[in-house]
């Protein structure tokens, strides 16, 4: 990939391309893809290897796995997790390390024991805990387990042995950096916090004792890998930073001071997903700095951290000010695997910036390979052969008309243009972006406009793509234009449907003061007090509630779900949504359906008991079911003979006009259509299989004992 128009890297960014020594190995630059879940696990080794290789090709100097279990007593199922248990696992991971090494990058493995934060649903082994204290019992301990097992000395020795064995297997698999994990509620972290560590032996009590287990994990790891691999410590510091230390400003300072010479690299982070991987709706770039800014002052070893870094100026600032040595990226590396190359070649205006929507994280919660709103090729590198920067030229370039310039239409136009088609993109609005033109004006969502900005920036450079606004194209215009292919990206409309006790949408609520998000987008604001009835359950209901409250409207939020914007638990936003609504003095009523509204009172019915009560309100905003805008498609279908006579070979629907969903689905739909155009719609993808060539090494615990 050459430098566009002979552009050169800005010298300000040279520091980002300096090598960094990590113990016995050296990272070729400061771009470090920190460990992050991919949802691929050892069950999809080829998918995983290609996903990670693409980042190495894109210039990331270090590429790490996600959490990799050292023993069946660390079993996070049904959530996806990798394993380093036997020879098959070594072979599966070697596919990744070989792929990463082909591009000169280092490969790191995040060895992990979940302790009390896992339930071992598949292995059925009692979870381990320093003192038998469950972790996040409200969310995790729902399988009937009384509580985890309190670890005795033999358990501690076992975990240390598993770590050492995992480290040796990792070295054999070709990894260059091997992790000890003491963060995010996992076992090493549980030893650090007195709430979970009530021990009275040498592993409990004083901070020096609570650190002992983590230090021993580092020791056995170094002994296992010798001089072949760097040893990294991944540690959460948020809670410890808030605790006063005896000799330092905080316990976080004291922990780093005690471990300063035991690791070759410190990978520093927050304590929980809502703060560690906070959505852009609530947190800006570089949000970790106030917690982790002290680490470099206490150790001479390199430090890596994250902060949803997408701006090269912010990255350089982190280095120059002594906050970090390596720029960590998880979400930005998914959104643009070629981010480092683009900075290196002076093309940072082409970076496909992460929007911080956290759809990638929801994929892990769903137990599926990672998805990305900005990068529809994420997870598709092997199974579909898609590449984030290259696309195969069309065998027979044609004329394609796309109606609708929202996320799906923009992505489809961009990919079709790259394939060499002659593309016309028409939208009836005054600006491109579709649903984004309204949604990005709502509280916290401005960053999401990067979806449109990135694509418009690239489209404006293409001579084979023509774009037209204020073009309300109908059937006659399409027939007159006579394109080879028509792609309809006409979006969806919100309905006034209610919600039944069977938990399905039912008949519409008919009243002049019943609104939908489409009304708000058109500038029609309800008269307060307003009741927002949300059974969409993603961000829209909560964001619109905030928006109305900002306008001075007295708002009550009602949902049949158990929490406000319930699905945002998948994107790490749920606690932050509730805090935002509380700041706006919004009354939240859960487990209730709106069943009637007369213009002065709304009737609410409990989802399970059927009990009703009434609440005063002048207006109702229903945020629930969306339906595709199919009028143009149906009109074209009705005139199939005229369409055929015009030489139109295909008509396809994409995005919300096909199946309403999240923006990520619309972008993926647009990309899929562009890749498949001229071929088979819904072409099958390759199915991956686990590595099972070698005989597993495991013996049952009973036999071992």
Long-range contacts (C-beta under 8 A, 24 or more apart in sequence): 1-338, 1-341, 1-345, 1-389, 2-345, 3-345, 3-346, 3-347, 4-345, 4-346, 4-347, 4-350, 7-345, 7-346, 7-347, 8-346, 9-343, 9-344, 9-345, 9-346, 10-312, 10-346, 10-348, 12-312, 12-313, 12-316, 13-312, 13-315, 13-316, 13-343, 13-344, 13-348, 15-316, 15-319, 15-320, 16-312, 16-315, 16-316, 16-319, 16-327, 16-340, 16-343, 17-344, 20-61, 20-302, 20-325, 20-326, 21-302, 22-62, 22-106, 22-177, 22-230, 22-232, 22-264, 22-265, 22-302, 23-229, 23-230, 23-231, 23-264, 23-265, 24-227, 24-228, 24-229, 24-230, 24-264, 25-106, 25-176, 25-177, 25-229, 25-230, 26-106, 27-61, 27-62, 27-106, 27-326, 28-61, 28-104, 28-105, 28-106, 29-59, 29-61, 29-340, 30-61, 30-315, 30-319, 30-325, 30-326, 30-327, 31-59, 31-60, 31-61, 31-62, 31-326, 31-327, 31-329, 31-339, 31-340, 32-60, 32-61, 32-62, 32-64, 32-304, 32-326, 32-327, 32-328, 32-329, 33-60, 33-62, 33-63, 33-64, 33-328, 33-329, 33-330, 33-333, 34-64, 34-267, 34-304, 34-306, 34-328, 34-329, 34-330, 35-64, 35-65, 35-66, 35-67, 35-108, 35-110, 35-179, 35-234, 35-267, 35-330, 36-64, 36-66, 36-330, 36-331, 36-333, 36-334, 37-66, 37-67, 37-80, 37-81, 37-361, 37-364, 37-370, 38-66, 38-80, 38-364, 38-369, 38-370, 38-379, 39-80, 39-363, 39-364, 39-366, 39-367, 39-368, 39-369, 39-370, 39-379, 40-80, 40-369, 40-370, 40-379, 41-80, 41-81, 41-82, 41-83, 42-82, 42-83, 42-88, 42-89, 42-92, 42-93, 42-690, 42-691, 43-688, 43-690, 44-369, 44-688, 44-690, 45-92, 45-93, 45-95, 45-96, 45-688, 45-690, 45-691, 46-95, 46-382, 46-688, 47-369, 47-379, 47-381, 47-382, 47-383, 47-688, 48-95, 48-96, 49-95, 49-96, 49-98, 49-99, 49-382, 50-99, 50-381, 50-382, 51-369, 51-370, 51-378, 51-379, 51-381, 51-382, 52-96, 52-99, 52-100, 52-107, 53-96, 53-99, 53-100, 53-102, 53-103, 53-381, 54-337, 54-381, 54-387, 54-388, 55-105, 55-333, 55-337, 56-99, 56-100, 56-102, 56-103, 56-104, 56-105, 57-103, 57-337, 57-338, 58-336, 58-337, 58-338, 58-339, 58-340, 58-341, 58-388, 58-389, 59-338, 59-339, 59-340, 59-341, 59-344, 60-105, 60-329, 60-333, 60-337, 60-339, 60-340, 61-105, 61-106, 61-326, 61-340, 62-105, 62-106, 62-107, 62-108, 62-176, 62-177, 62-326, 63-96, 63-100, 63-105, 63-106, 63-107, 63-108, 64-107, 64-108, 64-109, 64-110, 64-177, 64-179, 65-93, 65-96, 65-107, 65-108, 65-109, 65-110, 66-110, 67-110, 67-112, 67-114, 67-181, 68-93, 68-109, 68-110, 68-111, 68-112, 68-166, 68-170, 69-112, 69-113, 69-114, 70-111, 70-112, 70-113, 70-159, 70-162, 70-163, 70-165, 70-166, 71-113, 71-158, 71-159, 71-162, 72-120, 72-123, 72-125, 73-113, 73-120, 73-123, 73-125, 73-126, 73-127, 73-128, 74-112, 74-113, 74-114, 74-115, 74-118, 74-120, 74-187, 75-114, 75-118, 75-119, 75-120, 75-121, 75-122, 75-123, 75-125, 76-114, 76-118, 77-121, 77-122, 78-121, 78-367, 79-364, 79-365, 79-367, 80-364, 80-367, 80-368, 81-112, 84-109, 84-111, 84-166, 84-169, 84-170, 84-173, 85-696, 85-697, 85-698, 86-694, 86-696, 86-697, 86-698, 87-694, 87-695, 87-696, 87-697, 88-690, 88-691, 88-692, 88-693, 88-694, 88-696, 89-169, 89-173, 89-691, 90-169, 90-172, 90-173, 91-173, 91-691, 91-693, 91-694, 92-690, 92-691, 93-170, 93-173, 93-174, 93-175, 94-173, 94-174, 95-691, 97-173, 97-174, 97-175, 97-176, 98-174, 101-174, 106-176, 106-177, 107-174, 107-175, 107-176, 107-177, 108-175, 108-176, 108-177, 108-178, 108-179, 108-232, 109-170, 109-173, 109-175, 109-177, 109-178, 109-179, 110-179, 110-181, 110-234, 111-163, 111-166, 111-167, 111-170, 111-178, 111-179, 111-180, 111-181, 111-221, 112-179, 112-181, 112-186, 113-159, 113-162, 113-163, 113-181, 113-186, 113-187, 113-188, 114-186, 114-187, 115-148, 115-185, 115-186, 115-187, 115-188, 115-190, 116-148, 116-187, 116-190, 116-196, 117-184, 117-185, 117-186, 117-187, 117-190, 119-143, 119-145, 125-701, 128-155, 128-159, 128-187, 129-187, 129-190, 129-196, 130-187, 130-190, 130-191, 130-196, 130-197, 130-198, 130-199, 130-203, 130-204, 130-213, 131-196, 131-197, 131-198, 131-199, 131-204, 133-190, 133-195, 133-196, 133-198, 135-185, 135-190, 135-196, 136-185, 153-201, 156-203, 156-213, 159-187, 159-217, 160-216, 160-217, 160-220, 161-220, 163-217, 163-220, 163-221, 163-224, 164-220, 164-221, 164-223, 164-224, 165-224, 167-220, 167-221, 167-224, 167-225, 167-229, 168-224, 168-225, 170-225, 170-229, 171-224, 171-225, 171-226, 171-228, 171-229, 175-229, 176-229, 176-230, 177-229, 177-230, 177-231, 177-232, 177-264, 177-265, 178-221, 178-224, 178-225, 178-229, 178-230, 178-231, 178-232, 179-231, 179-232, 179-233, 179-234, 179-267, 180-214, 180-217, 180-218, 180-221, 180-231, 180-232, 180-233, 180-234, 180-263, 181-234, 182-214, 182-217, 182-233, 182-234, 182-235, 182-236, 183-234, 183-235, 183-236, 183-269, 183-271, 184-236, 184-269, 184-271, 184-272, 184-273, 184-276, 185-271, 185-272, 188-213, 188-214, 188-217, 188-235, 189-235, 189-236, 189-271, 192-240, 192-255, 193-239, 193-240, 207-245, 207-246, 207-251, 207-254, 207-255, 207-258, 208-258, 211-255, 211-258, 211-259, 214-259, 215-258, 215-259, 215-262, 218-259, 218-262, 218-263, 219-262, 222-262, 230-264, 230-265, 231-262, 231-263, 231-264, 231-265, 232-263, 232-264, 232-265, 232-266, 232-267, 233-259, 233-262, 233-263, 233-265, 233-266, 233-267, 234-267, 234-268, 234-269, 235-266, 235-267, 235-268, 235-269, 236-269, 236-270, 236-271, 236-276, 237-268, 237-269, 237-270, 237-271, 237-291, 237-292, 237-295, 238-270, 238-271, 238-272, 238-275, 238-276, 238-291, 239-271, 241-291, 249-294, 252-291, 252-294, 253-294, 253-298, 256-294, 256-295, 256-298, 256-299, 257-298, 260-298, 260-299, 260-300, 260-301, 261-299, 261-301, 263-301, 264-301, 264-302, 265-301, 265-302, 265-303, 265-304, 265-326, 266-295, 266-299, 266-301, 266-302, 266-303, 266-304, 267-303, 267-304, 267-305, 267-328, 268-292, 268-295, 268-303, 268-304, 268-305, 269-305, 269-306, 273-361, 273-572, 274-572, 274-573, 274-574, 274-575, 274-576, 276-306, 277-330, 277-331, 277-358, 277-361, 277-572, 278-356, 278-572, 278-576, 279-356, 279-357, 279-358, 279-444, 279-571, 279-572, 279-573, 279-576, 280-308, 280-355, 280-356, 280-357, 280-444, 280-447, 280-448, 281-356, 281-443, 281-444, 281-445, 281-539, 281-543, 281-573, 281-576, 282-444, 282-573, 282-576, 282-580, 283-308, 283-356, 285-309, 285-310, 285-311, 285-314, 286-314, 286-318, 289-318, 289-323, 292-323, 293-323, 296-322, 296-323, 296-324, 296-325, 297-322, 302-326, 304-328, 306-330, 308-332, 308-354, 308-356, 310-335, 310-336, 310-339, 310-351, 310-353, 310-354, 312-343, 312-348, 331-356, 331-358, 331-360, 334-360, 334-370, 334-372, 334-375, 334-378, 335-372, 335-373, 335-374, 335-375, 336-374, 336-375, 336-388, 337-375, 337-388, 338-388, 338-389, 349-457, 350-457, 350-458, 351-454, 352-388, 352-450, 352-454, 353-450, 353-454, 354-450, 355-447, 355-448, 355-450, 355-451, 356-447, 357-448, 357-571, 357-662, 357-663, 357-664, 358-571, 358-572, 358-573, 359-571, 359-662, 359-664, 361-570, 361-571, 361-572, 362-570, 362-571, 365-569, 365-570, 366-570, 371-664, 371-668, 372-664, 373-448, 373-451, 373-662, 373-663, 373-664, 373-667, 374-450, 374-451, 374-454, 374-667, 376-411, 376-664, 376-667, 376-668, 376-670, 376-671, 376-672, 377-671, 380-685, 382-686, 382-688, 383-685, 383-686, 383-687, 383-688, 384-675, 384-685, 384-686, 386-671, 386-675, 391-415, 391-418, 391-419, 391-674, 391-675, 392-419, 393-419, 393-420, 394-419, 394-420, 394-421, 394-677, 394-678, 395-678, 396-678, 397-421, 397-422, 398-422, 398-483, 398-484, 398-485, 398-649, 398-678, 399-424, 399-483, 399-484, 399-485, 400-424, 400-483, 400-484, 400-485, 400-486, 400-487, 400-677, 401-426, 401-473, 401-478, 401-481, 401-483, 401-485, 401-486, 401-487, 402-426, 402-487, 402-489, 403-427, 403-473, 403-478, 403-486, 403-487, 403-488, 403-489, 403-490, 403-632, 404-434, 404-488, 404-489, 404-490, 404-491, 404-655, 404-657, 405-429, 405-432, 405-433, 405-434, 405-467, 405-469, 405-489, 406-432, 406-433, 406-434, 406-435, 406-436, 406-489, 406-491, 406-655, 406-656, 406-666, 407-433, 407-434, 407-435, 407-436, 407-451, 407-452, 407-655, 407-663, 407-666, 407-667, 407-670, 408-434, 408-489, 408-654, 408-655, 408-656, 408-657, 408-666, 408-667, 408-669, 408-670, 409-434, 409-487, 409-489, 409-654, 409-655, 409-670, 410-434, 410-451, 410-452, 410-455, 410-456, 410-459, 410-670, 411-455, 411-666, 411-667, 411-670, 411-671, 411-674, 412-487, 412-489, 412-654, 412-670, 412-671, 412-673, 412-674, 413-455, 413-459, 413-465, 413-467, 413-670, 413-674, 414-455, 414-458, 414-459, 414-465, 414-674, 415-670, 415-671, 415-674, 415-675, 416-465, 416-674, 416-677, 417-459, 417-462, 417-464, 417-465, 419-674, 419-677, 420-464, 421-464, 421-677, 422-464, 423-462, 423-464, 423-465, 423-466, 424-465, 424-466, 424-467, 424-468, 424-481, 424-483, 425-459, 425-465, 425-466, 425-467, 425-468, 426-467, 426-468, 426-471, 426-473, 427-468, 427-469, 427-471, 428-470, 428-471, 428-472, 428-473, 429-469, 429-470, 430-469, 430-470, 431-469, 432-456, 432-467, 432-469, 434-489, 434-491, 435-491, 435-656, 435-663, 436-663, 438-517, 438-520, 438-521, 439-540, 439-543, 442-543, 442-544, 442-546, 442-547, 443-543, 443-546, 443-547, 443-550, 443-580, 444-543, 444-546, 445-539, 445-543, 448-663, 451-663, 451-667, 473-632, 474-632, 474-635, 475-632, 475-635, 475-636, 475-639, 475-642, 478-636, 478-643, 478-646, 478-648, 479-639, 479-642, 479-643, 479-646, 479-648, 480-646, 482-646, 482-647, 482-648, 483-648, 484-647, 484-648, 484-649, 484-650, 485-648, 485-649, 485-650, 485-651, 485-652, 485-677, 485-678, 486-636, 486-648, 486-650, 486-651, 486-652, 487-651, 487-652, 487-653, 487-654, 487-673, 487-677, 488-632, 488-633, 488-636, 488-651, 488-652, 488-653, 488-654, 488-657, 489-653, 489-654, 489-655, 489-657, 489-666, 489-670, 490-628, 490-629, 490-630, 490-631, 490-632, 490-633, 490-653, 490-657, 491-628, 491-629, 491-655, 491-656, 491-657, 492-626, 492-627, 492-628, 492-629, 492-656, 492-657, 492-660, 493-518, 493-626, 493-627, 493-629, 494-518, 494-622, 494-623, 494-624, 494-625, 494-626, 495-622, 495-624, 495-625, 495-626, 495-627, 496-622, 497-622, 497-624, 497-625, 498-533, 498-593, 498-594, 498-595, 498-622, 498-624, 499-533, 499-535, 499-560, 499-593, 499-594, 499-624, 500-593, 501-593, 501-605, 501-607, 501-610, 503-560, 503-607, 505-535, 505-624, 505-625, 509-594, 509-597, 509-620, 509-622, 511-597, 511-598, 511-599, 511-620, 512-599, 513-597, 513-599, 513-618, 513-619, 513-620, 514-597, 514-619, 514-620, 514-621, 514-622, 515-619, 515-620, 515-621, 515-622, 516-621, 516-622, 516-623, 517-544, 517-621, 517-623, 519-621, 520-544, 520-547, 520-548, 520-621, 525-551, 525-553, 526-553, 526-618, 526-619, 526-620, 526-621, 527-618, 527-619, 528-552, 528-553, 528-554, 528-555, 528-618, 528-619, 529-553, 529-554, 529-555, 529-556, 529-616, 529-617, 529-618, 529-619, 530-554, 530-555, 530-556, 530-617, 530-618, 530-619, 530-620, 530-621, 531-555, 531-556, 531-558, 531-594, 531-597, 531-602, 531-615, 531-617, 531-619, 531-620, 531-621, 532-556, 532-557, 532-558, 532-620, 532-621, 532-623, 533-558, 533-559, 533-593, 533-594, 533-620, 533-621, 533-622, 533-623, 533-624, 534-558, 534-559, 534-561, 534-564, 534-565, 534-623, 534-624, 535-559, 535-560, 535-561, 535-593, 535-623, 535-624, 535-625, 536-623, 536-624, 536-625, 536-626, 537-561, 537-565, 537-566, 537-567, 538-565, 538-567, 538-568, 538-662, 539-565, 539-568, 539-573, 539-577, 540-623, 541-565, 541-623, 542-568, 542-577, 542-580, 542-581, 544-621, 544-623, 545-581, 545-584, 545-586, 546-580, 546-581, 546-584, 546-586, 548-621, 549-584, 549-585, 549-586, 550-584, 555-584, 555-586, 555-587, 556-586, 556-587, 556-589, 556-615, 556-617, 557-581, 557-586, 557-587, 557-588, 557-589, 558-589, 558-590, 558-592, 558-594, 558-604, 559-588, 559-589, 559-590, 559-591, 559-592, 560-590, 560-591, 560-592, 560-593, 560-607, 561-590, 561-591, 562-590, 562-591, 563-590, 564-588, 564-590, 594-620, 594-622, 626-656, 626-660, 627-660, 628-653, 628-656, 628-657, 628-658, 628-659, 628-660, 629-656, 629-657, 630-657, 633-657, 650-677, 652-677, 652-681
